[in-house]
Amino acid sequence: MQNDLLLTIEDAARRLGMRPITLRMWASRRKIARCKIGRSVRIPESEVERIISASLVPALPERRK
């Protein structure tokens, strides 16, 4: 998380193709890492990448005919 770009909830949601309210719920339930600065909540860019990696379903190998 060190030297990690901190994204707003809206920016992180846009990158993930999700609604901001979903990320707010995940952050409040501690399902995702977040950084709280005063009243602002930021999501580390590495956390967005982790969510994408964890959700990735690899393609099946090509079948022979």
Secondary structure, 3 states (H helix, E strand, C coil): CCCCCEEEHHHHHHHHCCCHHHHHHHHHCCCCCCEEECCEEEEEHHHHHHHHHHHCCCCCCCCCC
